[in-house]
Amino acid sequence: MSRSASSRANKRGEPPPSPEPLPAPALDSHTHLDIAVGGEDRLPTDAEVDTEIAAAAAVGVTRLVQVGVDVPSSQWSAALAARHPSVLAAVALHPNDAGAGGATPEALAEIDRLAGLPRVRAVGETGLDRFRTGPEGWDAQEASFRAHIAIAKRHRIALVIHDRDAHAEILRVLDDEGLPEHTVFHCFSGDAAFARQCLDRGAVLSFAGTLTFGNAGYLREAAAIAPVDQLLVETDSPFLTPVPHRGRPNASRLVTHTVRALSEVTGIELESLCRSLTATAERVFGPWQD
């Protein structure tokens, strides 16, 4: 989600209570702590962020990937990861910003620089968005996506894909450029047939709170066919809050609801699933602590 989508999504009522802790450590593979804890108008303080990270750890969510969507948020993400052992960073220019002309040579050069930092382990979220960006911005979006793929390959780190209403176009670009060794479909939004195409290319599917929505049977069907070592979970906080708190502010600690839903969908015992998700995250992003 881009900052331009605003932080209204985390102003909708009181934060939900913390859920029951997981039986083994797990993770949130995609969060926007700058927006979730701070907002559109200000960045959070270190103390506020540390409190949020501690609340996630208290329920077993001990690893976070903080995701940038423009140059300032990518810089902030890299700085947070550098100071906090529970956090790794992803850096990028969001597709909607790219479609509006934001993927300038200078901005891409800064993303490239940040991607070389030790605790920046992914380039993302990048990709294509045919929902918020009209046809006039599609060429710029695609050029930015291709540039981000090249950055991920150059630094040998993961690629995190934003795909909204662009399944076929995403695959076309990936097939043209070749997937980096580790490619993650953030907030996977396709059906089982699209999931199979992504899985066959070696990609990892990351499921958000949408997996728990009543109208998302197609997502549960997609998750059910994925090998456990090609699955991740995320919040995309402050957006996409899982049931039973849909419509209220999301937070990394609430990814536990999605983990439990994924356990039910896949039939994998909860503790085993937590351990598998953590192992997959460390394969994709590298170790959180040396």
C-alpha positions as protocol buffer text, in pm:
chain_id: "A"
residue {
  index: 1
  type: MET
  ca { x: 0 y: 0 z: 0 }
}
residue {
  index: 2
  type: SER
  ca { x: 130 y: 345 z: -79 }
}
residue {
  index: 3
  type: ARG
  ca { x: 146 y: 630 z: 166 }
}
residue {
  index: 4
  type: SER
  ca { x: -72 y: 817 z: -83 }
}
residue {
  index: 5
  type: ALA
  ca { x: -353 y: 578 z: 16 }
}
residue {
  index: 6
  type: SER
  ca { x: -332 y: 770 z: 345 }
}
residue {
  index: 7
  type: SER
  ca { x: -333 y: 652 z: 700 }
}
residue {
  index: 8
  type: ARG
  ca { x: -710 y: 675 z: 728 }
}
residue {
  index: 9
  type: ALA
  ca { x: -706 y: 297 z: 744 }
}
residue {
  index: 10
  type: ASN
  ca { x: -549 y: 306 z: 1090 }
}
residue {
  index: 11
  type: LYS
  ca { x: -787 y: 566 z: 1230 }
}
residue {
  index: 12
  type: ARG
  ca { x: -1097 y: 346 z: 1234 }
}
residue {
  index: 13
  type: GLY
  ca { x: -1177 y: 294 z: 1597 }
}
residue {
  index: 14
  type: GLU
  ca { x: -983 y: 144 z: 1881 }
}
residue {
  index: 15
  type: PRO
  ca { x: -697 y: -100 z: 1817 }
}
residue {
  index: 16
  type: PRO
  ca { x: -807 y: -462 z: 1868 }
}
residue {
  index: 17
  type: PRO
  ca { x: -684 y: -656 z: 2171 }
}
residue {
  index: 18
  type: SER
  ca { x: -379 y: -876 z: 2142 }
}
residue {
  index: 19
  type: PRO
  ca { x: -464 y: -1233 z: 2041 }
}
residue {
  index: 20
  type: GLU
  ca { x: -362 y: -1553 z: 2209 }
}
residue {
  index: 21
  type: PRO
  ca { x: 11 y: -1618 z: 2157 }
}
residue {
  index: 22
  type: LEU
  ca { x: 122 y: -1862 z: 1893 }
}
residue {
  index: 23
  type: PRO
  ca { x: 279 y: -2191 z: 2008 }
}
residue {
  index: 24
  type: ALA
  ca { x: 605 y: -2113 z: 1823 }
}
residue {
  index: 25
  type: PRO
  ca { x: 763 y: -1798 z: 1680 }
}
residue {
  index: 26
  type: ALA
  ca { x: 630 y: -1671 z: 1348 }
}
residue {
  index: 27
  type: LEU
  ca { x: 657 y: -1348 z: 1151 }
}
residue {
  index: 28
  type: ASP
  ca { x: 495 y: -1063 z: 964 }
}
residue {
  index: 29
  type: SER
  ca { x: 654 y: -1058 z: 621 }
}
residue {
  index: 30
  type: HIS
  ca { x: 509 y: -721 z: 517 }
}
residue {
  index: 31
  type: THR
  ca { x: 424 y: -429 z: 744 }
}
residue {
  index: 32
  type: HIS
  ca { x: 428 y: -49 z: 726 }
}
residue {
  index: 33
  type: LEU
  ca { x: 512 y: 52 z: 1081 }
}
residue {
  index: 34
  type: ASP
  ca { x: 573 y: 411 z: 977 }
}
residue {
  index: 35
  type: ILE
  ca { x: 207 y: 442 z: 874 }
}
residue {
  index: 36
  type: ALA
  ca { x: 56 y: 202 z: 1128 }
}
residue {
  index: 37
  type: VAL
  ca { x: 223 y: 357 z: 1432 }
}
residue {
  index: 38
  type: GLY
  ca { x: 270 y: 710 z: 1304 }
}
residue {
  index: 39
  type: GLY
  ca { x: 42 y: 811 z: 1023 }
}
residue {
  index: 40
  type: GLU
  ca { x: 14 y: 1030 z: 718 }
}
residue {
  index: 41
  type: ASP
  ca { x: 114 y: 1345 z: 901 }
}
residue {
  index: 42
  type: ARG
  ca { x: 406 y: 1228 z: 1116 }
}
residue {
  index: 43
  type: LEU
  ca { x: 659 y: 954 z: 1165 }
}
residue {
  index: 44
  type: PRO
  ca { x: 641 y: 756 z: 1489 }
}
residue {
  index: 45
  type: THR
  ca { x: 899 y: 797 z: 1762 }
}
residue {
  index: 46
  type: ASP
  ca { x: 1147 y: 521 z: 1830 }
}
residue {
  index: 47
  type: ALA
  ca { x: 969 y: 449 z: 2158 }
}
residue {
  index: 48
  type: GLU
  ca { x: 633 y: 410 z: 1984 }
}
residue {
  index: 49
  type: VAL
  ca { x: 778 y: 173 z: 1727 }
}
residue {
  index: 50
  type: ASP
  ca { x: 959 y: -30 z: 1992 }
}
residue {
  index: 51
  type: THR
  ca { x: 633 y: -68 z: 2186 }
}
residue {
  index: 52
  type: GLU
  ca { x: 457 y: -198 z: 1875 }
}
residue {
  index: 53
  type: ILE
  ca { x: 738 y: -444 z: 1800 }
}
residue {
  index: 54
  type: ALA
  ca { x: 732 y: -567 z: 2161 }
}
residue {
  index: 55
  type: ALA
  ca { x: 354 y: -621 z: 2142 }
}
residue {
  index: 56
  type: ALA
  ca { x: 405 y: -841 z: 1836 }
}
residue {
  index: 57
  type: ALA
  ca { x: 684 y: -1038 z: 2004 }
}
residue {
  index: 58
  type: ALA
  ca { x: 461 y: -1097 z: 2307 }
}
residue {
  index: 59
  type: VAL
  ca { x: 225 y: -1308 z: 2093 }
}
residue {
  index: 60
  type: GLY
  ca { x: 504 y: -1491 z: 1909 }
}
residue {
  index: 61
  type: VAL
  ca { x: 553 y: -1259 z: 1610 }
}
residue {
  index: 62
  type: THR
  ca { x: 925 y: -1211 z: 1654 }
}
residue {
  index: 63
  type: ARG
  ca { x: 1032 y: -1123 z: 1300 }
}
residue {
  index: 64
  type: LEU
  ca { x: 906 y: -832 z: 1091 }
}
residue {
  index: 65
  type: VAL
  ca { x: 980 y: -705 z: 741 }
}
residue {
  index: 66
  type: GLN
  ca { x: 928 y: -327 z: 727 }
}
residue {
  index: 67
  type: VAL
  ca { x: 843 y: -218 z: 375 }
}
residue {
  index: 68
  type: GLY
  ca { x: 911 y: 113 z: 203 }
}
residue {
  index: 69
  type: VAL
  ca { x: 693 y: 261 z: -70 }
}
residue {
  index: 70
  type: ASP
  ca { x: 892 y: 571 z: -170 }
}
residue {
  index: 71
  type: VAL
  ca { x: 1236 y: 717 z: -102 }
}
residue {
  index: 72
  type: PRO
  ca { x: 1160 y: 863 z: 244 }
}
residue {
  index: 73
  type: SER
  ca { x: 981 y: 554 z: 373 }
}
residue {
  index: 74
  type: SER
  ca { x: 1250 y: 329 z: 228 }
}
residue {
  index: 75
  type: GLN
  ca { x: 1518 y: 532 z: 406 }
}
residue {
  index: 76
  type: TRP
  ca { x: 1316 y: 512 z: 728 }
}
residue {
  index: 77
  type: SER
  ca { x: 1272 y: 135 z: 685 }
}
residue {
  index: 78
  type: ALA
  ca { x: 1644 y: 80 z: 634 }
}
residue {
  index: 79
  type: ALA
  ca { x: 1725 y: 288 z: 942 }
}
residue {
  index: 80
  type: LEU
  ca { x: 1477 y: 96 z: 1157 }
}
residue {
  index: 81
  type: ALA
  ca { x: 1620 y: -237 z: 1046 }
}
residue {
  index: 82
  type: ALA
  ca { x: 1972 y: -115 z: 1121 }
}
residue {
  index: 83
  type: ARG
  ca { x: 1885 y: -40 z: 1483 }
}
residue {
  index: 84
  type: HIS
  ca { x: 1633 y: -315 z: 1563 }
}
residue {
  index: 85
  type: PRO
  ca { x: 1725 y: -686 z: 1561 }
}
residue {
  index: 86
  type: SER
  ca { x: 1364 y: -798 z: 1504 }
}
residue {
  index: 87
  type: VAL
  ca { x: 1328 y: -602 z: 1180 }
}
residue {
  index: 88
  type: LEU
  ca { x: 1456 y: -640 z: 824 }
}
residue {
  index: 89
  type: ALA
  ca { x: 1376 y: -390 z: 551 }
}
residue {
  index: 90
  type: ALA
  ca { x: 1242 y: -386 z: 197 }
}
residue {
  index: 91
  type: VAL
  ca { x: 1286 y: -75 z: -18 }
}
residue {
  index: 92
  type: ALA
  ca { x: 1112 y: 40 z: -335 }
}
residue {
  index: 93
  type: LEU
  ca { x: 901 y: 293 z: -520 }
}
residue {
  index: 94
  type: HIS
  ca { x: 537 y: 182 z: -508 }
}
residue {
  index: 95
  type: PRO
  ca { x: 382 y: 107 z: -850 }
}
residue {
  index: 96
  type: ASN
  ca { x: 120 y: 378 z: -813 }
}
residue {
  index: 97
  type: ASP
  ca { x: 386 y: 635 z: -736 }
}
residue {
  index: 98
  type: ALA
  ca { x: 587 y: 506 z: -1032 }
}
residue {
  index: 99
  type: GLY
  ca { x: 281 y: 539 z: -1255 }
}
residue {
  index: 100
  type: ALA
  ca { x: 251 y: 902 z: -1148 }
}
residue {
  index: 101
  type: GLY
  ca { x: 611 y: 976 z: -1250 }
}
residue {
  index: 102
  type: GLY
  ca { x: 783 y: 905 z: -919 }
}
residue {
  index: 103
  type: ALA
  ca { x: 1036 y: 655 z: -1052 }
}
residue {
  index: 104
  type: THR
  ca { x: 1291 y: 916 z: -1151 }
}
residue {
  index: 105
  type: PRO
  ca { x: 1654 y: 821 z: -1217 }
}
residue {
  index: 106
  type: GLU
  ca { x: 1748 y: 986 z: -888 }
}
residue {
  index: 107
  type: ALA
  ca { x: 1482 y: 797 z: -691 }
}
residue {
  index: 108
  type: LEU
  ca { x: 1580 y: 463 z: -846 }
}
residue {
  index: 109
  type: ALA
  ca { x: 1945 y: 534 z: -773 }
}
residue {
  index: 110
  type: GLU
  ca { x: 1863 y: 586 z: -406 }
}
residue {
  index: 111
  type: ILE
  ca { x: 1665 y: 261 z: -393 }
}
residue {
  index: 112
  type: ASP
  ca { x: 1965 y: 88 z: -550 }
}
residue {
  index: 113
  type: ARG
  ca { x: 2193 y: 237 z: -283 }
}
residue {
  index: 114
  type: LEU
  ca { x: 1963 y: 135 z: 0 }
}
residue {
  index: 115
  type: ALA
  ca { x: 1933 y: -217 z: -142 }
}
residue {
  index: 116
  type: GLY
  ca { x: 2303 y: -266 z: -77 }
}
residue {
  index: 117
  type: LEU
  ca { x: 2275 y: -209 z: 299 }
}
residue {
  index: 118
  type: PRO
  ca { x: 2326 y: -518 z: 516 }
}
residue {
  index: 119
  type: ARG
  ca { x: 1979 y: -532 z: 673 }
}
residue {
  index: 120
  type: VAL
  ca { x: 1788 y: -440 z: 359 }
}
residue {
  index: 121
  type: ARG
  ca { x: 1690 y: -784 z: 231 }
}
residue {
  index: 122
  type: ALA
  ca { x: 1428 y: -717 z: -34 }
}
residue {
  index: 123
  type: VAL
  ca { x: 1332 y: -483 z: -314 }
}
residue {
  index: 124
  type: GLY
  ca { x: 963 y: -409 z: -280 }
}
residue {
  index: 125
  type: GLU
  ca { x: 693 y: -342 z: -288 }
}
residue {
  index: 126
  type: THR
  ca { x: 717 y: -306 z: -662 }
}
residue {
  index: 127
  type: GLY
  ca { x: 506 y: -440 z: -943 }
}
residue {
  index: 128
  type: LEU
  ca { x: 195 y: -337 z: -1134 }
}
residue {
  index: 129
  type: ASP
  ca { x: -138 y: -188 z: -1025 }
}
residue {
  index: 130
  type: ARG
  ca { x: -415 y: -161 z: -1283 }
}
residue {
  index: 131
  type: PHE
  ca { x: -671 y: -58 z: -1019 }
}
residue {
  index: 132
  type: ARG
  ca { x: -545 y: 280 z: -896 }
}
residue {
  index: 133
  type: THR
  ca { x: -328 y: 371 z: -1194 }
}
residue {
  index: 134
  type: GLY
  ca { x: -491 y: 436 z: -1530 }
}
residue {
  index: 135
  type: PRO
  ca { x: -356 y: 343 z: -1874 }
}
residue {
  index: 136
  type: GLU
  ca { x: -161 y: 668 z: -1899 }
}
residue {
  index: 137
  type: GLY
  ca { x: 70 y: 545 z: -1622 }
}
residue {
  index: 138
  type: TRP
  ca { x: 113 y: 181 z: -1720 }
}
residue {
  index: 139
  type: ASP
  ca { x: 430 y: 222 z: -1925 }
}
residue {
  index: 140
  type: ALA
  ca { x: 601 y: 409 z: -1641 }
}
residue {
  index: 141
  type: GLN
  ca { x: 487 y: 145 z: -1394 }
}
residue {
  index: 142
  type: GLU
  ca { x: 628 y: -134 z: -1604 }
}
residue {
  index: 143
  type: ALA
  ca { x: 960 y: 42 z: -1658 }
}
residue {
  index: 144
  type: SER
  ca { x: 991 y: 91 z: -1283 }
}
residue {
  index: 145
  type: PHE
  ca { x: 904 y: -273 z: -1217 }
}
residue {
  index: 146
  type: ARG
  ca { x: 1174 y: -387 z: -1457 }
}
residue {
  index: 147
  type: ALA
  ca { x: 1426 y: -154 z: -1293 }
}
residue {
  index: 148
  type: HIS
  ca { x: 1341 y: -292 z: -949 }
}
residue {
  index: 149
  type: ILE
  ca { x: 1383 y: -650 z: -1070 }
}
residue {
  index: 150
  type: ALA
  ca { x: 1731 y: -556 z: -1192 }
}
residue {
  index: 151
  type: ILE
  ca { x: 1815 y: -398 z: -856 }
}
residue {
  index: 152
  type: ALA
  ca { x: 1704 y: -711 z: -668 }
}
residue {
  index: 153
  type: LYS
  ca { x: 1918 y: -929 z: -891 }
}
residue {
  index: 154
  type: ARG
  ca { x: 2219 y: -700 z: -867 }
}
residue {
  index: 155
  type: HIS
  ca { x: 2214 y: -714 z: -488 }
}
residue {
  index: 156
  type: ARG
  ca { x: 2103 y: -1078 z: -472 }
}
residue {
  index: 157
  type: ILE
  ca { x: 1811 y: -1005 z: -246 }
}
residue {
  index: 158
  type: ALA
  ca { x: 1442 y: -1091 z: -264 }
}
residue {
  index: 159
  type: LEU
  ca { x: 1180 y: -924 z: -482 }
}
residue {
  index: 160
  type: VAL
  ca { x: 845 y: -836 z: -322 }
}
residue {
  index: 161
  type: ILE
  ca { x: 566 y: -791 z: -575 }
}
residue {
  index: 162
  type: HIS
  ca { x: 256 y: -572 z: -554 }
}
residue {
  index: 163
  type: ASP
  ca { x: 2 y: -717 z: -800 }
}
residue {
  index: 164
  type: ARG
  ca { x: -340 y: -558 z: -827 }
}
residue {
  index: 165
  type: ASP
  ca { x: -559 y: -650 z: -1123 }
}
residue {
  index: 166
  type: ALA
  ca { x: -245 y: -727 z: -1323 }
}
residue {
  index: 167
  type: HIS
  ca { x: -187 y: -1103 z: -1297 }
}
residue {
  index: 168
  type: ALA
  ca { x: -108 y: -1172 z: -1663 }
}
residue {
  index: 169
  type: GLU
  ca { x: 104 y: -857 z: -1700 }
}
residue {
  index: 170
  type: ILE
  ca { x: 308 y: -941 z: -1389 }
}
residue {
  index: 171
  type: LEU
  ca { x: 388 y: -1287 z: -1524 }
}
residue {
  index: 172
  type: ARG
  ca { x: 475 y: -1145 z: -1865 }
}
residue {
  index: 173
  type: VAL
  ca { x: 731 y: -908 z: -1714 }
}
residue {
  index: 174
  type: LEU
  ca { x: 873 y: -1174 z: -1484 }
}
residue {
  index: 175
  type: ASP
  ca { x: 910 y: -1415 z: -1775 }
}
residue {
  index: 176
  type: ASP
  ca { x: 1081 y: -1145 z: -1979 }
}
residue {
  index: 177
  type: GLU
  ca { x: 1325 y: -1047 z: -1704 }
}
residue {
  index: 178
  type: GLY
  ca { x: 1360 y: -1375 z: -1517 }
}
residue {
  index: 179
  type: LEU
  ca { x: 1269 y: -1410 z: -1152 }
}
residue {
  index: 180
  type: PRO
  ca { x: 1525 y: -1331 z: -884 }
}
residue {
  index: 181
  type: GLU
  ca { x: 1618 y: -1634 z: -676 }
}
residue {
  index: 182
  type: HIS
  ca { x: 1357 y: -1535 z: -416 }
}
residue {
  index: 183
  type: THR
  ca { x: 1032 y: -1372 z: -533 }
}
residue {
  index: 184
  type: VAL
  ca { x: 735 y: -1304 z: -305 }
}
residue {
  index: 185
  type: PHE
  ca { x: 382 y: -1219 z: -414 }
}
residue {
  index: 186
  type: HIS
  ca { x: 280 y: -978 z: -138 }
}
residue {
  index: 187
  type: CYS
  ca { x: -87 y: -998 z: -32 }
}
residue {
  index: 188
  type: PHE
  ca { x: -150 y: -1274 z: -283 }
}
residue {
  index: 189
  type: SER
  ca { x: -479 y: -1197 z: -456 }
}
residue {
  index: 190
  type: GLY
  ca { x: -524 y: -1463 z: -721 }
}
residue {
  index: 191
  type: ASP
  ca { x: -714 y: -1787 z: -748 }
}
residue {
  index: 192
  type: ALA
  ca { x: -576 y: -2140 z: -746 }
}
residue {
  index: 193
  type: ALA
  ca { x: -499 y: -2135 z: -1120 }
}
residue {
  index: 194
  type: PHE
  ca { x: -292 y: -1818 z: -1088 }
}
residue {
  index: 195
  type: ALA
  ca { x: -130 y: -1953 z: -772 }
}
residue {
  index: 196
  type: ARG
  ca { x: -16 y: -2259 z: -966 }
}
residue {
  index: 197
  type: GLN
  ca { x: 147 y: -2040 z: -1231 }
}
residue {
  index: 198
  type: CYS
  ca { x: 335 y: -1847 z: -963 }
}
residue {
  index: 199
  type: LEU
  ca { x: 434 y: -2157 z: -768 }
}
residue {
  index: 200
  type: ASP
  ca { x: 560 y: -2331 z: -1081 }
}
residue {
  index: 201
  type: ARG
  ca { x: 793 y: -2035 z: -1135 }
}
residue {
  index: 202
  type: GLY
  ca { x: 932 y: -2083 z: -783 }
}
residue {
  index: 203
  type: ALA
  ca { x: 761 y: -1784 z: -624 }
}
residue {
  index: 204
  type: VAL
  ca { x: 643 y: -1764 z: -262 }
}
residue {
  index: 205
  type: LEU
  ca { x: 285 y: -1663 z: -187 }
}
residue {
  index: 206
  type: SER
  ca { x: 232 y: -1434 z: 111 }
}
residue {
  index: 207
  type: PHE
  ca { x: -122 y: -1426 z: 248 }
}
residue {
  index: 208
  type: ALA
  ca { x: -265 y: -1129 z: 437 }
}
residue {
  index: 209
  type: GLY
  ca { x: -578 y: -1083 z: 646 }
}
residue {
  index: 210
  type: THR
  ca { x: -786 y: -1115 z: 329 }
}
residue {
  index: 211
  type: LEU
  ca { x: -743 y: -1492 z: 369 }
}
residue {
  index: 212
  type: THR
  ca { x: -989 y: -1473 z: 661 }
}
residue {
  index: 213
  type: PHE
  ca { x: -1259 y: -1275 z: 478 }
}
residue {
  index: 214
  type: GLY
  ca { x: -1586 y: -1452 z: 417 }
}
residue {
  index: 215
  type: ASN
  ca { x: -1585 y: -1377 z: 45 }
}
residue {
  index: 216
  type: ALA
  ca { x: -1229 y: -1502 z: -8 }
}
residue {
  index: 217
  type: GLY
  ca { x: -1287 y: -1869 z: -76 }
}
residue {
  index: 218
  type: TYR
  ca { x: -1072 y: -1840 z: -388 }
}
residue {
  index: 219
  type: LEU
  ca { x: -776 y: -1732 z: -172 }
}
residue {
  index: 220
  type: ARG
  ca { x: -822 y: -2026 z: 62 }
}
residue {
  index: 221
  type: GLU
  ca { x: -828 y: -2257 z: -240 }
}
residue {
  index: 222
  type: ALA
  ca { x: -503 y: -2099 z: -360 }
}
residue {
  index: 223
  type: ALA
  ca { x: -337 y: -2138 z: -21 }
}
residue {
  index: 224
  type: ALA
  ca { x: -446 y: -2501 z: 2 }
}
residue {
  index: 225
  type: ILE
  ca { x: -249 y: -2602 z: -309 }
}
residue {
  index: 226
  type: ALA
  ca { x: 76 y: -2428 z: -209 }
}
residue {
  index: 227
  type: PRO
  ca { x: 367 y: -2631 z: -70 }
}
residue {
  index: 228
  type: VAL
  ca { x: 439 y: -2521 z: 284 }
}
residue {
  index: 229
  type: ASP
  ca { x: 786 y: -2399 z: 184 }
}
residue {
  index: 230
  type: GLN
  ca { x: 625 y: -2154 z: -61 }
}
residue {
  index: 231
  type: LEU
  ca { x: 400 y: -1988 z: 195 }
}
residue {
  index: 232
  type: LEU
  ca { x: 438 y: -1672 z: 401 }
}
residue {
  index: 233
  type: VAL
  ca { x: 199 y: -1457 z: 605 }
}
residue {
  index: 234
  type: GLU
  ca { x: 173 y: -1081 z: 647 }
}
residue {
  index: 235
  type: THR
  ca { x: -45 y: -800 z: 772 }
}
residue {
  index: 236
  type: ASP
  ca { x: 20 y: -514 z: 528 }
}
residue {
  index: 237
  type: SER
  ca { x: -64 y: -317 z: 841 }
}
residue {
  index: 238
  type: PRO
  ca { x: -237 y: -85 z: 899 }
}
residue {
  index: 239
  type: PHE
  ca { x: -446 y: -225 z: 615 }
}
residue {
  index: 240
  type: LEU
  ca { x: -639 y: -553 z: 558 }
}
residue {
  index: 241
  type: THR
  ca { x: -712 y: -635 z: 922 }
}
residue {
  index: 242
  type: PRO
  ca { x: -810 y: -1002 z: 959 }
}
residue {
  index: 243
  type: VAL
  ca { x: -1138 y: -1136 z: 1092 }
}
residue {
  index: 244
  type: PRO
  ca { x: -1256 y: -1102 z: 1369 }
}
residue {
  index: 245
  type: HIS
  ca { x: -1133 y: -741 z: 1370 }
}
residue {
  index: 246
  type: ARG
  ca { x: -1192 y: -646 z: 1007 }
}
residue {
  index: 247
  type: GLY
  ca { x: -1246 y: -272 z: 978 }
}
residue {
  index: 248
  type: ARG
  ca { x: -1031 y: -181 z: 1278 }
}
residue {
  index: 249
  type: PRO
  ca { x: -662 y: -82 z: 1277 }
}
residue {
  index: 250
  type: ASN
  ca { x: -427 y: -363 z: 1180 }
}
residue {
  index: 251
  type: ALA
  ca { x: -96 y: -440 z: 1352 }
}
residue {
  index: 252
  type: SER
  ca { x: 177 y: -700 z: 1323 }
}
residue {
  index: 253
  type: ARG
  ca { x: 56 y: -880 z: 1637 }
}
residue {
  index: 254
  type: LEU
  ca { x: -273 y: -955 z: 1456 }
}
residue {
  index: 255
  type: VAL
  ca { x: -100 y: -1171 z: 1193 }
}
residue {
  index: 256
  type: THR
  ca { x: -161 y: -1456 z: 1440 }
}
residue {
  index: 257
  type: HIS
  ca { x: -523 y: -1469 z: 1315 }
}
residue {
  index: 258
  type: THR
  ca { x: -401 y: -1522 z: 960 }
}
residue {
  index: 259
  type: VAL
  ca { x: -154 y: -1789 z: 1074 }
}
residue {
  index: 260
  type: ARG
  ca { x: -436 y: -1978 z: 1244 }
}
residue {
  index: 261
  type: ALA
  ca { x: -657 y: -1946 z: 937 }
}
residue {
  index: 262
  type: LEU
  ca { x: -374 y: -2075 z: 718 }
}
residue {
  index: 263
  type: SER
  ca { x: -333 y: -2373 z: 950 }
}
residue {
  index: 264
  type: GLU
  ca { x: -700 y: -2458 z: 905 }
}
residue {
  index: 265
  type: VAL
  ca { x: -686 y: -2415 z: 528 }
}
residue {
  index: 266
  type: THR
  ca { x: -374 y: -2626 z: 478 }
}
residue {
  index: 267
  type: GLY
  ca { x: -436 y: -2884 z: 749 }
}
residue {
  index: 268
  type: ILE
  ca { x: -87 y: -2822 z: 888 }
}
residue {
  index: 269
  type: GLU
  ca { x: -68 y: -2834 z: 1266 }
}
residue {
  index: 270
  type: LEU
  ca { x: -26 y: -2482 z: 1404 }
}
residue {
  index: 271
  type: GLU
  ca { x: 313 y: -2517 z: 1573 }
}
residue {
  index: 272
  type: SER
  ca { x: 458 y: -2696 z: 1272 }
}
residue {
  index: 273
  type: LEU
  ca { x: 323 y: -2424 z: 1044 }
}
residue {
  index: 274
  type: CYS
  ca { x: 481 y: -2150 z: 1255 }
}
residue {
  index: 275
  type: ARG
  ca { x: 818 y: -2320 z: 1231 }
}
residue {
  index: 276
  type: SER
  ca { x: 782 y: -2368 z: 855 }
}
residue {
  index: 277
  type: LEU
  ca { x: 684 y: -2005 z: 799 }
}
residue {
  index: 278
  type: THR
  ca { x: 988 y: -1892 z: 995 }
}
residue {
  index: 279
  type: ALA
  ca { x: 1216 y: -2123 z: 800 }
}
residue {
  index: 280
  type: THR
  ca { x: 1078 y: -1997 z: 469 }
}
residue {
  index: 281
  type: ALA
  ca { x: 1120 y: -1636 z: 579 }
}
residue {
  index: 282
  type: GLU
  ca { x: 1483 y: -1695 z: 670 }
}
residue {
  index: 283
  type: ARG
  ca { x: 1544 y: -1868 z: 339 }
}
residue {
  index: 284
  type: VAL
  ca { x: 1390 y: -1579 z: 148 }
}
residue {
  index: 285
  type: PHE
  ca { x: 1516 y: -1283 z: 351 }
}
residue {
  index: 286
  type: GLY
  ca { x: 1815 y: -1429 z: 533 }
}
residue {
  index: 287
  type: PRO
  ca { x: 1869 y: -1446 z: 909 }
}
residue {
  index: 288
  type: TRP
  ca { x: 1730 y: -1172 z: 1130 }
}
residue {
  index: 289
  type: GLN
  ca { x: 2020 y: -1214 z: 1373 }
}
residue {
  index: 290
  type: ASP
  ca { x: 2366 y: -1346 z: 1290 }
}
